[in-house]
């Protein structure tokens, strides 16, 4: 349900915007607020005096949930209650406006110090977060994220749009940090946002022009070193900035609505490539492909997986969908539904970075998970990994060796007790491989074996492995044909 956002006067010529008022709250409407911000900037153009314009945005969280069960007027009623509380705190400090269905704005035309606005933001947050009672006697409680920007945080030539954008960036940062927080826009925050915008634009172009490539890191038998499959990892070499880390561009892809397109590109490329290798080298190789929580939430996610399998010819049993543990935790019901549907296709599911979150036994028992990929922290150190007490049941037996070895052994036993395979990742040296083997882990990946490889290098690795196997086979055949001495 959306509330109406009307003013008593529509768009008018001249300066009639000065008298415009929001129909629901009686506050200054958005369009008039923008005019006022622009006017305040004009009055301070080219100066950096003690007083300067500033904007505080008050973003309300939980509005939709609070009014979902109510009639339409309840939404208006809730907004009026909030506006009344906020207006009481603002008083004569600034101009209060209704920005949208869930956001209010305060303009300080001549802010003497940021501390004044921050103090007001804390008071507003405390006031709005206190329970509100609707006419139906229903009590509702909202959360608030506040973002403050001063003119001095931006370019001296900043416009009203720049100021509002800066406040919006601060609100977004407050939301990212958690509920009921207040953040201030800084030049660094604006620079990051500008960079993110540029990356998003270039990423969209790279997807259109096939400027991204898929690399393949082998998953190997930890005893014999033979390649059993590959994890597909996307890489981006920017024409100007060089290598851009996935940790930078994947969140941008999510923010710009490109993550599904990116995931589908990797999936279709990897399944086709691994099917080709499986056929060429006569090995049923597994293709491991990572997906985000945004992918998992899409209604058509499983259909996309099925379509890529059909197009590539890769058997469903050779595809492993990898989801990070942190992705699963916020929405277990969606994860359960998607995992079950993937299993119906024959696709396996791996829980990546296992051990970095809560890792509750209860949800692992209820989720259709086939593989646990143990986080590298379990083999990096003999010390207890973070959150391990939530991962390993206290009654699991311990073996000999260091405490770290015992914990690693416990994690492997934990997975095996549930009928789940356990893989190691981030293996960088022989000692780590041996620790995993002693713990009962049979499969792993890491720089000890190979970095993520371009397709041509991965194929060369498989050719080398096939050549060794052919040589050994020939020797065995020759040995079997040699007459035994008396």
Secondary structure, DSSP 8 states (H G I E B T S, - for coil): ------BSS-S-STTGGGG--BTTT-SB-HHHHHHHHHHHHHHTTT---SSEEEEEEEEEESHHHHHTTS-HHHHHHHHHHHHHHHHHHHTTSSEEEEEETTEEEEEEEEES-HHHHHHHHHHHHHHHHS-EE-TTS-EE--EEEEEEEEGGGS-TT--HHHHHHHHHHHHHHHHHH-SSEEEE--HHHHHHHHHHHHHHHHHHHHHHTT-EEEEEEEEEETTT--EEEEEEEEEEEETTTEEE-HHHHHHHHHHTT-HHHHHHHHHHHHHHHHHHHHHHHT---EEEEEE-HHHHH-TTHHHHHHHHHHHH---GGGEEEEEEHHHHHTTHHHHHHHHHHHHHHT-EEEEEEETSS---HHHHHHS---EEEE-THHHH-SS--TTHHHHS-TTS---SS-HHHHHHHHHHHHHHHTT-EEEE----SHHHHHHHHHHT--EE-STTT---B-HHHHHHHHHHHHHHHHHHHHHHHHHHHS----
